[in-house]
Amino acid sequence: MSASPMNPSGPLAGLSARWASLAPREKSLTAAACGLIALALVWWVGIAPARATLKSAETQHINLEQQLDKMRRLQAQAQALQSQPKLSYDDASRALETSVRERLGATARVATVGDKTTVTLTGVPPNTLAQWLAQARSSARVLPSEARLTRNAAGTWDGSVVLSLPPR
């Protein structure tokens, strides 16, 4: 059997009796304290999180716009590479050797076996390696299929990169 809200013997009977026994000044102070607690709860649960989200929204929007711009540039670059005509084995091999000679010079050796070309690197600066890989990708249209590189004490790269040429 449950007690109804109007039943004085219910669970809130003690609170109702206590409330009735308070002086009007105590009732108003208690009501003000309860209102202040309710206002604080509304702030912490409802307003503060939304306000924090609004504060960070502009920064997030800028970051997302930058990421979108980068993705669009990468998409345009990929489409440009896809639209280029396919190179023959001989043309790709010549373009790759030219890029090695121009970008890496004496710091690299080239060895071709079948449709795989191995470029052995000795003391290549990181920027030079990155520029050479970009040039090899665009001019010879080859991508690394394997790379074994280590950074030496001078901060340059040693190792080898295996590139796949188009089939003969």
Residue, then its C-alpha position, 0 to 999 in steps of 0.5 A: m500500500s503506497a501513501s498518497p501525497m495528501n496522506p500525512s503519514g507518507p514519506l514526506a510527512g516529516l518534511s511537511a511538518r518541519w516546513a509548517s513549523l518554520a517561521p516565515r523568515e526561515k521559509s523564505l531563506t530556505a526557499a532562496a537557498c533551494g532556488l540558488i541550488a537549482l540555479a547552480l544545477v541549471w548552470w552546471v548541467g545545462i548552460a556551462p557545457a553549451r557555452a564551452t561548446l560555443k567557445s570552442a566551435e570557432t577554433q574547431h571550424i577553422n581547423l576543419e576548414q584547413q583540413l578540408d582545404k588540404m584534402r581538396r589540394l590532395q584530391a586535385q593532385a591525385q586527379a592530376l596524377q591520374s589524368q597523366p598518360k601512362l609511361s612505358y617501362d623505358d620512359a619511367s626508368r629514364a625519368l627515375e634515373t634522371s630524378v636520382r641524378e638531379r636530386l640525390g647525386a652522389t649520395a645514391r646508387v641505382a640498380t634495376v632488376g626486372d620491374k624493380t629499381t633499388v635506390t641505395l642512399t647514403g647520407v641523404p638529408p630529409n628534405t632532399l629525400a622528400q623532394w626526390l620521392a615527390q619528383a619520382r612520383s610525378s615524373a617517373r610515376v613510381l611509388p616505393s614498394e619497400a623502404r629500409l631507411t635509418r637515420n644516422a647520427a648526422g640526421t641524414w638517411d641511409g638505406s634503400v628504397v625499392l620502386s616498382l616500374p611499369p611492366r615491360 
